[in-house]
Amino acid sequence: MQSTEFVVEGNHHLAQLMSPGVCAEGVDRMLRAIRKHLGMDVAFISHFRPPDRVLTHVDSVPNGPLQQDQSIPLKEGYCLKVVQGELPQCIPDTACVPATQHIAATHAIPIGSHLSVPVRLENGQIYGTLCCFSYLPNPSLGERDMQLMRALADILAARLDESAAAEQARQGLAGEVRSAMEHGAPRIVFQPICRIADRTICGFESLSRFDIEPRRAPDQWFELADRAGLGLELELHAITKALTALERLPSSCSLSVNSSPELILTGRLYPLLDRMTDLSRVVLEITEHAAVQDYQALALSLEPFRRRGARLAVDDAGAGYSSMRHILNLAPEIIKLDISLTQHIDSDEKRRALAKGLTSFAHEIGSLVIAEGVERPEELDMLQKLGVDCAQGYLLSKPLELEAAAVFSLS
């Protein structure tokens, strides 16, 4: 008997394992095309996961006997026997192959003709099989049909190899992110937010810093975490660390934490915020770049927190269209003007006009306006003339360690 190694790791559909070029719909179309071209009743892809084989994709005539995701004992049926050489890959008439008569499926389904080829990966392992069968014998089946089957099996194997490499890379990235968190990253710093009118501190924005090798900017670490499938975990980790510091900041100050709509919609923030007795000092900040597919669902997810006093801020207003959609659909308590709008606002009348319009609109709907990225006294003076409520930026203070933020004052 031929010795064969099987791929046993993973419990994903073939489409999840493949590169973006071959999606589930593409595999389904391929199966349907080959089934119809060969005049068969059922076509499927099986993944060997001892002691079973899982039918990852199935195409059949109506009321077919097999279902997608169905698990069948590996020793039952034709697939393993074909791979091990106990049955031929091409069987135009199962009645002419004595070994098929001892297989229960031959009579129960029934199977009159059968084609099967192994899906063999580059390392020699067998992922599973690509199979077709018909209820009746099909004497026209021959070597040309097998060549087509083998070619398609090779394509599937190549995509699986690509995906295995991508998965290995993803696991490497995930290891980096987990190691960073285990070593204390991110470090949370706090940038003061001041009232422009009296130059008093009214809040802080929490920001993440990564002090580990390899050196990357915070947004690069979060992007890497997304690629590794740990984006929400890292985000929640940073928010948890930031909110833990809230009690050490002045009681008159709020604390803004950056939160993606996706994290809010998952409900993973709920246990963290639910444990807090006072949410009136918490600001959840959503950026212009965050995509929102369902504003109604997001608003409903935010409602329990806002009812208890938490406020919503839309970041980067003026940087793009998305921020205006966020504002119109979520009615935030705070609107933050993007740095691209506030820089040089004292000398650029277009920036002044847009900032004035956004500020007037914000006040009309009862929102507070905070200008980000203020670096020069002239910018701060102009923002005050335009009626902007608050500001943050290097002119006022760089982000501070918690100990410094706890005692910070502009005076």
C-alpha positions in Angstrom: 0.0 0.0 0.0 1.3 3.5 -0.9 2.3 5.7 2.1 0.7 9.1 2.0 1.1 12.2 4.2 -2.1 14.2 4.8 -2.6 17.9 5.7 -4.5 17.8 9.0 -4.1 21.4 10.3 -6.9 23.9 10.1 -10.6 23.8 9.9 -11.3 26.4 7.2 -13.1 26.4 3.9 -10.8 26.2 0.9 -11.8 29.7 0.0 -10.5 31.0 3.3 -7.2 29.3 2.7 -6.8 30.6 -0.8 -5.3 33.9 -2.1 -7.8 36.6 -2.9 -7.6 35.7 -6.6 -9.6 32.5 -6.0 -12.6 33.2 -3.9 -15.4 30.8 -2.8 -17.6 31.9 -5.6 -14.8 31.2 -8.1 -14.3 27.6 -6.7 -18.0 27.0 -6.9 -18.1 28.1 -10.5 -15.1 25.9 -11.4 -16.8 22.9 -9.8 -20.0 23.6 -11.7 -18.2 24.0 -15.0 -16.2 20.8 -14.6 -19.3 18.8 -13.5 -21.4 20.0 -16.5 -18.5 19.6 -18.9 -18.0 16.0 -17.9 -21.7 15.2 -17.7 -21.5 14.3 -14.0 -24.1 14.7 -11.2 -21.9 15.7 -8.3 -18.5 17.5 -8.0 -16.7 18.3 -4.8 -13.5 19.1 -3.0 -12.6 17.1 0.1 -10.1 18.1 2.7 -8.5 15.2 4.5 -8.6 15.8 8.3 -8.2 12.3 9.8 -10.3 10.6 10.9 -12.6 12.4 8.5 -12.7 14.2 5.2 -14.6 17.5 5.0 -16.4 18.4 1.9 -15.3 22.1 1.6 -17.1 22.7 -1.7 -19.9 20.8 -3.4 -21.8 21.3 -6.6 -24.5 18.9 -7.7 -27.8 18.4 -9.5 -30.9 19.2 -7.3 -31.4 17.1 -4.2 -27.8 15.8 -4.4 -26.6 13.4 -1.7 -23.7 15.5 -0.4 -23.6 18.8 1.4 -21.0 21.5 1.9 -19.1 21.1 5.3 -20.3 17.5 5.5 -17.8 15.3 7.4 -17.4 11.7 6.2 -15.1 9.1 7.8 -11.9 9.1 5.8 -11.9 5.3 5.4 -15.4 5.4 3.9 -16.0 6.1 0.2 -13.6 6.4 -2.7 -11.3 9.3 -2.0 -8.7 7.7 0.3 -8.7 4.5 -1.7 -7.9 6.5 -4.9 -5.1 8.4 -3.2 -3.6 5.1 -1.9 -3.9 3.4 -5.3 -6.6 0.9 -4.2 -9.0 2.4 -6.8 -8.2 3.9 -10.3 -8.6 7.6 -10.6 -11.0 7.2 -13.6 -13.9 4.7 -13.3 -16.3 5.0 -16.2 -18.4 2.2 -14.9 -18.2 1.2 -11.2 -19.8 -2.2 -12.0 -16.6 -3.1 -13.9 -14.3 -2.5 -10.8 -14.9 -5.2 -8.2 -13.4 -3.2 -5.4 -16.2 -0.5 -5.7 -18.8 -3.1 -5.0 -17.7 -3.4 -1.4 -18.1 0.3 -0.8 -21.5 1.2 0.7 -21.8 4.5 -1.1 -21.7 2.8 -4.5 -25.1 1.3 -3.9 -26.6 3.8 -1.5 -26.1 6.9 -3.6 -25.7 5.2 -6.2 -22.4 5.9 -7.9 -22.2 4.7 -11.6 -19.0 6.5 -12.6 -16.3 8.3 -10.6 -13.3 10.5 -11.2 -10.9 11.6 -8.4 -7.5 13.2 -8.3 -5.4 14.1 -5.3 -4.7 17.8 -4.5 -1.0 17.5 -3.7 0.8 20.5 -2.1 4.4 21.6 -3.0 5.8 19.8 0.1 4.3 16.5 -1.1 1.5 16.5 1.4 -2.0 15.6 0.3 -4.6 18.3 1.1 -7.5 16.1 -0.2 -9.1 15.3 -3.5 -11.0 16.9 -6.4 -13.8 14.5 -7.3 -16.8 14.0 -9.6 -19.3 11.2 -9.9 -22.5 10.4 -11.7 -25.4 8.1 -10.8 -25.1 6.2 -14.0 -22.1 4.8 -15.8 -20.4 7.1 -18.3 -18.3 5.1 -20.8 -17.1 8.3 -22.5 -14.8 9.2 -19.6 -11.1 8.9 -20.4 -7.6 10.3 -20.2 -8.5 13.7 -21.6 -11.0 14.2 -18.8 -8.4 13.2 -16.2 -5.9 15.7 -17.7 -8.5 18.4 -17.0 -9.1 17.2 -13.5 -5.4 17.1 -12.8 -4.8 20.6 -14.2 -7.6 22.0 -11.9 -6.2 20.1 -8.9 -2.8 21.7 -9.6 -4.3 25.1 -9.7 -6.0 24.5 -6.3 -2.8 23.2 -4.8 -0.8 26.2 -6.0 -3.4 28.6 -4.3 -3.2 26.5 -1.2 0.6 26.8 -1.1 0.3 30.5 -1.5 -2.2 30.7 1.3 -0.1 28.5 3.6 2.8 31.0 3.0 0.6 33.9 3.8 -0.7 32.2 6.9 2.8 31.5 8.1 3.6 35.2 7.6 0.5 36.2 9.4 1.4 34.0 12.3 4.8 35.7 12.4 3.2 39.1 12.6 0.9 37.9 15.3 3.9 36.7 17.3 5.4 40.2 17.1 2.2 41.9 18.2 1.7 39.4 21.1 5.3 39.8 22.2 5.0 43.6 22.1 1.9 43.5 24.4 3.6 41.0 26.7 6.5 43.4 27.1 4.2 46.3 28.1 3.5 47.9 24.8 1.9 50.2 24.1 3.1 52.9 26.5 0.3 55.4 26.9 0.9 59.1 26.9 -1.5 61.9 27.4 -1.8 65.1 25.4 -3.6 68.0 27.2 -6.6 69.7 25.7 -7.2 73.2 26.8 -10.1 75.7 26.7 -9.0 78.5 24.4 -10.9 81.2 26.2 -9.1 80.8 29.6 -6.2 78.5 28.8 -7.3 75.9 31.4 -6.9 72.2 30.9 -10.2 70.4 30.3 -9.1 67.0 29.1 -6.4 64.7 27.7 -6.2 62.5 24.6 -4.5 59.1 25.2 -2.0 58.2 22.6 0.0 54.9 22.1 3.8 54.7 21.9 5.8 51.6 21.1 9.3 51.5 22.6 10.3 48.1 21.3 12.2 46.7 18.3 11.7 46.8 15.5 10.9 50.5 15.8 7.6 51.4 14.1 5.2 54.3 14.3 2.1 53.6 16.3 -0.1 53.5 13.2 2.2 51.0 11.6 1.9 48.7 14.7 -1.9 48.9 14.6 -1.8 48.2 10.8 0.4 45.2 11.4 -1.9 44.0 14.1 -4.8 44.2 11.7 -2.9 42.2 9.1 -2.2 39.6 11.9 -5.9 39.4 12.9 -5.1 41.1 16.2 -6.2 44.6 15.5 -9.1 44.7 17.8 -7.2 42.9 20.6 -4.4 45.5 20.4 -6.9 48.3 20.3 -8.8 47.1 23.3 -5.5 46.5 25.1 -4.5 50.2 24.6 -7.9 51.5 25.6 -7.8 49.4 28.8 -4.4 50.7 29.7 -5.5 54.3 29.1 -8.7 54.1 31.1 -6.8 52.5 34.0 -5.0 55.9 34.3 -8.2 58.0 34.4 -8.4 58.1 38.2 -4.9 59.6 38.4 -5.8 62.5 36.1 -7.5 65.7 37.5 -11.2 65.0 38.2 -12.1 68.0 36.1 -10.6 66.5 33.0 -12.0 64.1 30.5 -10.0 61.4 28.8 -10.3 60.6 25.1 -9.6 57.1 23.8 -9.5 56.2 20.1 -12.0 53.4 19.3 -12.8 51.9 15.9 -16.5 51.4 15.0 -15.7 47.7 14.5 -14.6 47.3 18.1 -17.7 49.1 19.4 -19.9 46.9 17.3 -18.4 43.7 18.6 -19.5 44.5 22.1 -16.0 43.9 23.4 -15.9 47.4 25.0 -19.0 46.8 27.0 -17.5 44.8 29.9 -14.7 47.4 30.3 -17.0 50.4 30.3 -19.7 48.6 32.3 -17.3 48.2 35.2 -16.7 52.0 35.4 -19.0 53.9 37.8 -18.6 57.2 36.1 -18.5 57.5 32.3 -18.9 61.3 32.2 -15.2 61.7 31.9 -14.8 59.2 29.0 -14.7 60.3 25.4 -14.8 57.7 22.6 -13.1 59.1 19.6 -13.8 57.8 16.0 -11.5 58.9 13.2 -12.4 60.1 9.7 -10.6 57.1 8.3 -12.8 54.5 10.1 -15.3 52.9 7.8 -18.9 52.6 9.0 -21.2 50.2 7.2 -24.2 50.5 9.5 -24.7 53.8 11.3 -27.9 52.6 13.0 -26.2 49.6 14.5 -23.2 51.7 15.7 -25.5 54.3 17.3 -27.4 51.5 19.1 -24.1 50.1 20.3 -23.0 53.5 21.6 -26.4 54.3 23.3 -25.9 52.5 26.6 -22.6 54.4 27.2 -23.8 57.8 26.1 -26.9 57.4 28.3 -24.5 57.0 31.2 -22.6 60.1 30.3 -19.9 59.0 27.9 -19.4 61.4 25.0 -18.6 60.7 21.3 -16.0 62.6 19.4 -15.5 62.6 15.6 -11.8 63.1 14.8 -10.2 64.6 11.7 -13.2 66.7 10.7 -12.4 68.6 7.5 -10.0 65.9 6.3 -12.5 64.1 4.1 -16.1 63.2 3.4 -16.3 60.4 5.9 -16.1 62.7 8.9 -19.1 64.6 7.8 -21.1 61.3 7.4 -20.0 60.4 10.9 -21.2 63.8 12.2 -24.5 63.7 10.4 -25.4 60.1 11.4 -24.0 60.0 15.0 -24.5 63.6 16.3 -21.3 63.6 18.3 -20.9 65.7 21.4 -17.4 66.7 20.2 -16.0 67.5 16.7 -12.3 67.7 16.3 -10.8 69.8 13.5 -8.1 68.0 11.6 -4.5 69.3 11.8 -4.6 69.9 8.0 -7.3 72.5 8.6 -5.8 74.2 11.7 -2.2 74.6 10.5 -1.6 78.0 8.9 -5.2 78.9 9.5 -4.1 82.4 10.4 -2.8 83.0 6.8 -5.1 80.8 4.7 -8.6 82.2 4.1 -9.9 78.9 2.7 -8.9 77.1 5.9 -10.5 79.9 7.9 -13.7 79.7 5.9 -14.0 75.9 6.3 -13.2 76.0 10.0 -15.7 78.8 10.6 -18.4 76.8 8.8 -17.7 73.6 10.7 -17.6 75.5 14.0 -20.9 77.3 13.3 -22.5 74.0 12.3 -21.1 72.2 15.4 -22.5 74.8 17.7 -25.8 74.7 15.9 -26.1 71.0 16.8 -24.7 71.4 20.3 -21.3 70.0 19.7 -18.0 71.2 21.3 -15.2 72.0 18.8 -11.6 71.0 19.4 -8.7 72.0 17.1 -5.9 69.6 16.7 -2.2 70.2 15.8 -1.9 73.8 17.0 1.7 74.7 16.9 1.9 78.5 16.7 0.4 81.4 18.8 -1.0 82.9 15.6 -3.0 79.8 14.9 -4.4 79.7 18.4 -5.4 83.4 18.2 -7.2 82.8 14.9 -9.0 79.8 16.3 -10.3 81.8 19.2 -11.6 84.5 16.8 -13.4 81.8 14.8 -15.2 80.6 18.0 -13.4 77.3 18.4 -13.8 76.0 21.9 -10.7 74.0 22.7 -7.3 73.2 21.3 -4.5 70.7 21.6 -1.0 70.6 20.0 2.7 71.1 20.6 2.2 74.9 21.2 0.3 73.9 24.4 2.0 70.7 25.3 3.6 67.6 23.8 2.1 64.3 25.0 3.0 63.6 28.6 3.7 60.7 30.8 1.0 60.0 33.3 2.9 61.4 36.2 3.5 64.7 34.4 -0.1 64.8 33.1 -1.5 64.4 36.6 0.0 67.7 37.7 0.1 69.6 34.3 -1.0 73.2 34.2 -0.5 75.9 31.5 0.2 78.6 34.0 
